[in-house]
Each structure stands twice: as structure tokens, then as C-alpha cells.
Amino acid sequence: MKQRTNLTILDRINEFKRIEVARRRQQTSLEALRDTAGYGRRCVSLADAIRGSKHYGIIAEFKRKSPSQQDINVAADPSAITAAYANGGAAGISCLTDQEFFGAQPDDIDRVRAAVTLPVIRKDFTIDRYQIHEAKAMGADAILLIAASLSAGEIDEFAAEANEIGLEVLCEIHNEEEAAKLSPEVNVVGVNNRNLKDFTVSISNSIQLVELLPPSLVRISESGIDDPQSVARLRREGYDGFLIGTHFMRQADPGRALRDFIAKVGEIEELYDGAIA
């Protein structure tokens, strides 16, 4: 069989994920997932946490590495870091659970769940409904759906199934075509400033797409955000929150980095408010 050589990074991840999920389904049935303690836990609303945040709706991410950044903080302690995020003002926590490409350990999300009461997003590449129920069993409050990987019908079906069992849905888009796939079943829409096909990054992507986002949805900007000035600007464009991971995870003290970042955003906003008063 001829090997395809034009696969994007996202294509390769999704192909591996299909094999991985099929293997996990053989090991643990859907019925077994429903019998876990985590599955019966009442979820915390991510959308409400972002809306009610006094610290700019920052979702702080725990990740060890990524295909674009390679090793970020491979020896990081998920319990300590996410507890520090919570104390530092995070509205929510994003936890990578992909082992092959992002270096997650099997118990990372368990340790995060035990460390914080904030809403936790299980961040992975969801291509099968089985993963929705895995997330619920893990104690997650929300899942990620990537529009580049799914059809509009799949987004609608997966989001409805997630909502049915209490999970909220963060749907990630990168362009106008993907924005058209958004479902009324989605709770939060995220504009990814990183193109998942070639991993290039541009904050302007969030500015260009904001007008296409339904006002009823909580709107967040993701990826490549390492400057408080960008957060202040994107807030003025209409964004409710921000998902930031690499910038914090590269610091010696990620929780302190988050606190300092929030303080700097506040200083910038005060200057801006003073200038237009």
C-alpha cells in the first residue's frame, strides 16, 4: 500500500488517535466507564467560571511538551502546578491527556482533579464518542472539540452527547470555514491562533474571526499568548477569556507567573481606562 506523505501534523495525530481509542475501548468498556466514581461527579461550569472571573478568564494549561514546542516542562508536577494556578487566579484548568504527542502521564488528570475545584478541561483530540465518556470518568468538567478534525454533524452530535452527561464543550476553530461548523450545543468557542496543520501562530487570527462568533457563546482566544498587552487588546475586541499554557509552563514557578501576568493585565487596563476617561 502506498504511504501518504502529505499528512499534516493534525492528520498524523488523528490517525494515531483512532488506533489508540480502539485499543482503549477493547480494554475498558463504555459500561465500565459509567461505573467509575468520576463518572457520577457533578460537573462545574467552565462557561460560568469564565464569565464570573475577576482575573480576565484565564484558563491555565498543564502540559509537558507539544509537537510545536517539544519539551516544555517534562518533569512538571501536575498537582503542585495546578494548585498554584488555582491560587494565582485561574478561572479554569486545561490538562493535556495525550501521551504520544504531548507527553502526558496516565494519571496527570487524576492528580489535577484531586488538586483543584476549578473546572477542568480534558484536552485531547476527540474523534470518537468513547472519549467523551472517558473524560466524564476522569472527572473532567469539559471536553475539547477541534473543528478542523470534525464535521459539523460530528460537532453537533458529540457536543449534544457531552451536554447530556453534564460536560461542557469548548469548540476550537481557526478559520471562517471552521466557524461555520459551530453548533448550538457548544458552550465555549475558542479561536486558536495556532494553525494545527502547520503550527504557525498569529494573534491577529482572533481579531479577524471575532465577528463570526455567536454572541451567545463564551469566547476565548488560545495559543501564542505570552504578552499581557495581547490579553488587554483582545478583551477590547470582545473576548471573555484566554487559554495560556506554554508561557506559564516554561517559567520556574508557573503559578507565580500567572499571578504576575494577571497583575500586568490589570495595570494595562487601568492605563487604558484612564486614557479614555
C-alpha positions in Angstrom: 0.0 0.0 0.0 1.3 3.4 -1.0 2.2 5.5 2.1 0.7 9.0 2.2 3.4 11.6 2.5 1.3 14.8 2.6 -0.2 14.4 6.0 -0.3 17.4 8.3 0.6 17.2 12.0 -3.1 17.1 12.8 -3.7 14.3 10.3 -1.0 12.2 11.9 -2.3 12.8 15.4 -5.8 11.9 14.4 -4.7 8.7 12.7 -2.8 7.6 15.8 -5.7 8.6 18.0 -8.1 6.3 16.1 -5.8 3.3 16.8 -5.3 4.4 20.4 -9.0 4.8 21.1 -9.9 1.4 19.5 -7.3 -0.2 21.8 -8.6 1.5 24.9 -12.2 0.6 24.1 -11.1 -3.1 24.0 -9.5 -2.7 27.4 -12.3 -0.8 29.1 -15.9 -0.9 28.0 -18.3 2.1 27.9 -20.3 0.4 30.7 -17.2 0.1 32.9 -16.5 3.8 32.4 -20.1 4.6 33.6 -19.4 2.6 36.7 -16.5 4.7 37.9 -16.7 7.2 40.7 -15.6 10.1 38.5 -18.5 9.5 36.1 -21.0 10.2 38.8 -19.4 13.5 39.9 -21.4 16.7 39.3 -19.5 18.9 36.8 -18.6 22.6 37.4 -19.5 25.0 34.6 -16.5 26.3 32.6 -18.6 28.9 30.9 -19.9 30.3 34.2 -16.3 30.3 35.6 -15.0 32.4 32.7 -18.0 34.8 32.8 -17.6 35.2 36.6 -13.8 35.6 36.6 -12.3 38.7 38.2 -9.0 37.9 36.7 -9.7 38.0 32.9 -11.0 34.5 32.5 -7.6 32.8 32.1 -7.6 29.0 31.6 -4.2 27.9 32.7 -2.9 24.8 31.0 -0.8 22.0 32.3 1.3 20.3 29.6 4.7 18.7 29.4 5.5 19.1 25.7 4.0 19.6 22.3 4.8 18.9 18.7 5.5 22.6 18.1 7.4 23.3 21.3 9.0 19.9 22.0 9.9 19.5 25.7 8.4 22.3 27.7 8.5 21.0 31.3 8.6 17.2 31.2 9.2 16.7 34.9 6.4 19.0 36.0 4.2 18.1 39.0 0.5 18.4 37.9 -0.8 18.6 41.4 1.5 21.4 42.6 1.3 23.5 39.4 -2.4 23.4 39.0 -3.0 24.1 42.7 -0.7 27.1 42.2 -2.7 28.1 39.1 -5.9 28.0 41.2 -4.4 30.1 43.9 -3.0 32.5 41.3 -6.4 33.4 39.9 -7.1 31.0 37.1 -10.7 30.6 36.0 -10.2 27.0 34.9 -7.6 24.4 34.2 -6.8 22.7 30.9 -5.0 19.4 31.2 -3.5 17.5 28.2 -4.1 13.8 28.3 -2.4 12.8 25.0 0.6 10.7 25.8 2.2 10.2 22.3 2.5 13.8 21.1 2.1 15.8 24.3 3.9 13.6 26.9 1.0 13.3 29.3 1.3 10.7 32.1 -1.7 8.4 32.6 -2.5 9.9 36.0 -2.0 13.6 35.2 -5.7 14.5 35.0 -6.4 12.4 38.2 -3.8 14.4 40.1 -5.2 17.7 38.7 -8.7 16.8 39.6 -7.6 16.0 43.2 -5.7 19.2 43.5 -8.3 21.8 42.3 -12.0 22.5 42.5 -11.9 24.7 39.4 -13.5 23.4 36.1 -11.0 21.1 34.3 -10.9 20.6 30.6 -9.8 17.3 29.3 -7.7 18.5 26.4 -7.2 15.8 23.8 -8.1 15.1 20.2 -11.7 13.9 20.3 -12.5 11.8 17.3 -14.8 9.2 18.9 -17.8 9.4 21.3 -16.0 6.9 23.5 -13.6 9.7 24.5 -16.5 11.9 25.8 -17.3 9.2 28.3 -13.7 8.7 29.2 -13.5 12.4 30.0 -16.5 12.1 32.3 -15.0 9.1 34.1 -11.7 11.1 34.5 -13.6 13.7 36.5 -13.3 16.4 33.7 -15.9 19.2 33.5 -15.4 20.0 29.8 -14.0 18.5 26.6 -12.3 20.0 23.6 -13.7 19.5 20.1 -11.4 20.7 17.3 -13.4 21.8 14.3 -10.5 21.1 11.9 -10.8 17.4 12.9 -14.6 17.0 12.8 -17.6 17.6 10.5 -20.4 20.0 11.5 -22.6 16.9 12.2 -20.0 15.3 14.4 -19.5 18.5 16.4 -23.3 18.7 16.9 -23.6 15.1 17.9 -20.6 15.0 20.2 -21.5 18.3 21.9 -25.0 17.1 22.5 -23.8 13.8 24.0 -21.4 15.6 26.2 -24.0 18.1 27.4 -26.4 15.1 28.1 -23.9 13.7 30.7 -23.1 17.0 32.2 -19.9 18.0 30.4 -19.5 21.4 28.7 -17.8 21.7 25.3 -15.0 24.0 24.2 -15.1 24.0 20.4 -11.9 25.2 18.8 -11.8 26.9 15.4 -9.0 28.5 13.3 -10.7 30.0 10.3 -14.0 31.1 8.7 -14.9 27.6 7.3 -14.5 26.1 10.8 -16.6 28.9 12.4 -19.4 27.8 10.2 -19.4 24.4 11.9 -20.3 25.8 15.3 -23.2 24.0 17.0 -25.8 25.5 19.4 -24.8 22.6 21.7 -21.3 24.2 22.2 -20.8 26.2 25.4 -17.4 27.9 24.7 -15.8 28.8 21.4 -12.0 29.2 21.2 -10.2 30.8 18.4 -6.8 29.1 18.1 -4.1 31.4 17.0 -2.0 28.4 16.1 -2.7 26.7 12.8 -2.9 23.0 13.7 -1.9 22.0 10.2 1.5 23.7 10.1 1.7 25.2 13.7 2.3 28.8 12.6 1.0 31.3 15.1 -0.7 34.7 14.8 -2.7 36.6 17.4 -4.4 38.6 14.6 -6.3 35.4 13.9 -8.5 36.1 16.9 -9.1 39.7 15.9 -10.1 38.7 12.4 -12.6 36.0 13.4 -14.3 37.6 16.4 -17.2 39.0 14.4 -18.0 35.5 13.2 -18.5 34.1 16.8 -22.1 33.9 18.1 -22.5 36.4 20.9 -24.4 33.8 23.0 -21.2 31.8 23.4 -18.3 32.5 25.8 -15.4 33.5 23.6 -11.8 32.7 24.3 -8.5 33.2 22.5 -6.0 30.3 22.5 -2.3 29.7 21.8 0.7 32.0 21.4 -0.5 34.4 24.1 2.6 35.4 26.2 2.1 39.2 26.5 -0.4 40.9 28.9 -0.8 43.6 26.3 -2.4 41.0 23.9 -4.9 40.0 26.6 -5.9 43.6 27.2 -6.3 44.2 23.4 -8.3 41.0 22.8 -10.6 41.8 25.7 -11.5 45.1 24.0 -12.2 43.1 20.8 -14.8 41.0 22.7 -13.0 38.0 24.2 -14.1 36.7 27.6 -11.2 34.5 28.4 -7.8 33.2 27.3 -6.2 29.7 27.3 -2.5 30.0 28.1 -0.1 27.2 28.7 3.4 27.2 27.3 4.2 30.7 28.6 3.4 29.7 32.2 4.8 26.1 32.0 8.2 27.4 30.8 8.6 29.5 34.0 10.4 28.3 37.1 7.2 29.0 39.1 4.1 28.7 36.8 1.7 29.8 39.5 3.7 32.9 40.3 4.0 33.6 36.5 0.2 33.5 36.3 -0.2 36.0 39.2 2.3 38.4 37.7 0.6 38.1 34.3 -2.8 38.9 35.8 -1.3 41.9 37.7 0.2 43.3 34.5 -3.0 43.0 32.6 -4.7 44.9 35.3 -2.1 47.7 35.1 -2.5 47.9 31.3 -6.3 48.1 31.6 -6.1 50.8 34.2 -3.9 52.9 31.9 -6.3 52.3 29.0 -9.3 53.3 31.2 -7.5 56.4 32.3 -6.7 57.4 28.8 -10.3 57.2 27.6 -11.8 58.7 30.7 
